[in-house]
Amino acid sequence: MKKKRWIGTTGALLLSLAALLSGCTAQTGTVDEQGLRPHLAVDLQLPAELAPGESGQVTLDVALLGDPITAEVIFAYWPEGEPGNAVEAAASSEDKGRYQTDLVLPEEGIYVVRAQVAADGLEVMPAKWLAIGEDAVRQLAVLEAAQAQEAPAAGGGGHHH
């Protein structure tokens, strides 16, 4: 009797080990040249200058593993600190991987412009600030400087001995 039990236990252990190993190999997937799992690369571009009430174009380039891809893109913008007042803007595309929309900001101030991007089961939401008017440009410079001081140093982190 004991022999049969040992064989049964060994068989179950081998089956579990085989399942574990096959599960690990199934998870490898595609990786880039640095060995990282694929991710969406996006480049959100805002107008250099824009006056209140003037139309300006926002552009977004989307790539996966260096190749432009088709994605679902929705743009949104709102006054800084007021995400509840977000306005969505439909994205159009004339070239694969490039999306754009026109936006008109009603008054001077700092705005957040964000794109919600989904493709191949991946999702990113890049956002940038856009300043309209001289006062807003100065306020944004102060805001960005304060944010840069709060950010941890690149490559730093951790306490080493």
C-alpha positions in Angstrom: 0.0 0.0 0.0 2.7 2.5 0.9 4.4 2.1 -2.5 1.2 3.1 -4.4 0.8 6.1 -2.2 4.4 7.2 -2.8 4.0 6.8 -6.6 0.7 8.8 -6.4 2.4 11.6 -4.4 5.4 11.6 -6.8 3.1 11.7 -9.8 1.1 14.6 -8.4 4.3 16.5 -7.6 5.6 16.0 -11.1 2.3 17.1 -12.6 2.3 20.2 -10.4 5.9 21.0 -11.3 5.1 20.5 -15.1 2.1 22.9 -14.7 4.2 25.4 -12.9 6.9 25.4 -15.5 4.5 25.6 -18.4 2.8 28.5 -16.7 6.1 30.3 -16.4 7.0 29.9 -20.1 3.5 31.0 -21.2 4.1 34.4 -19.5 7.2 35.4 -21.4 5.6 37.3 -24.2 7.4 39.8 -26.5 10.1 42.0 -25.1 12.0 45.0 -26.5 15.7 45.3 -27.0 16.2 46.1 -23.3 14.2 43.1 -22.2 11.2 45.1 -21.1 7.6 44.1 -21.9 6.0 46.2 -24.7 4.5 49.5 -23.8 2.9 52.3 -25.7 5.2 55.2 -26.6 3.3 58.5 -26.9 4.3 62.0 -27.8 1.7 64.6 -26.9 2.4 67.9 -28.7 0.6 71.2 -27.8 0.5 74.5 -29.6 3.5 76.8 -28.8 1.3 79.8 -28.4 -2.5 80.2 -28.1 -4.7 83.2 -27.4 -8.0 82.9 -25.6 -10.8 82.0 -28.0 -8.2 81.0 -30.7 -8.2 77.5 -32.2 -5.0 75.4 -31.7 -4.1 71.9 -32.7 -3.1 69.2 -30.3 -1.3 66.2 -31.8 -0.4 62.8 -30.4 1.9 60.2 -31.9 1.4 56.6 -30.7 3.8 53.7 -31.3 4.4 50.2 -30.1 7.9 48.7 -30.3 8.8 51.6 -32.5 6.0 51.2 -35.1 3.1 53.6 -35.4 -0.2 51.8 -34.5 -3.9 52.3 -34.6 -5.3 53.3 -31.2 -8.5 54.6 -29.5 -7.7 58.2 -28.5 -9.8 60.7 -26.6 -8.5 64.2 -25.7 -9.7 66.1 -22.7 -8.8 69.5 -21.2 -9.7 71.5 -18.2 -8.5 74.5 -16.1 -5.7 73.6 -13.7 -7.2 72.3 -10.4 -10.7 71.8 -11.9 -10.8 68.3 -13.4 -14.6 68.3 -12.8 -14.8 70.9 -15.6 -13.1 68.6 -18.2 -14.2 69.0 -21.8 -13.7 66.0 -24.1 -12.6 66.4 -27.7 -12.8 63.8 -30.4 -9.6 62.7 -32.0 -9.2 62.4 -35.7 -6.5 60.6 -37.6 -5.1 61.0 -41.2 -2.0 58.9 -40.7 -1.6 55.6 -38.8 -0.3 56.4 -35.3 -1.0 60.2 -35.5 -4.1 61.7 -33.8 -5.1 65.3 -33.5 -7.9 67.6 -32.3 -8.6 71.3 -32.4 -9.2 73.0 -29.1 -10.3 76.5 -28.2 -9.6 77.7 -24.6 -12.0 80.4 -23.6 -9.9 82.5 -21.3 -6.4 83.1 -20.0 -5.1 80.6 -17.4 -3.3 77.3 -17.0 -5.0 74.2 -18.5 -4.3 70.5 -18.3 -4.5 68.7 -21.7 -4.7 64.9 -21.5 -5.0 62.1 -24.0 -6.5 58.8 -23.1 -4.9 56.2 -25.3 -5.8 52.5 -25.6 -4.3 49.9 -28.0 -3.4 46.2 -28.0 -4.7 45.8 -24.4 -2.4 48.6 -23.2 -3.5 52.1 -21.9 -1.8 55.3 -21.1 -3.0 58.8 -20.3 -0.2 61.4 -21.0 -1.0 65.0 -19.8 0.7 68.3 -20.1 0.1 71.9 -18.9 -0.7 74.6 -21.4 -0.5 78.3 -20.3 -2.7 81.0 -22.1 -1.7 84.6 -21.4 1.5 86.2 -20.0 0.4 85.8 -16.3 -0.4 82.1 -16.8 3.0 81.6 -18.5 4.7 83.1 -15.4 2.5 81.0 -13.0 3.3 77.8 -15.0 7.0 78.5 -14.8 6.8 78.8 -11.0 4.6 75.6 -10.8 7.0 73.6 -13.0 10.0 74.8 -10.9 8.3 73.8 -7.7 7.5 70.4 -9.2 11.1 69.9 -10.4 12.4 70.5 -6.8 9.9 68.0 -5.4 10.9 65.2 -7.9 13.5 62.7 -6.7 16.9 62.8 -8.4 17.2 60.6 -11.4 19.0 57.4 -10.6 18.8 58.2 -6.9 16.6 56.6 -4.3 17.4 54.3 -1.5 20.0 54.5 1.2 23.3 52.7 0.4 26.2 51.7 2.6 
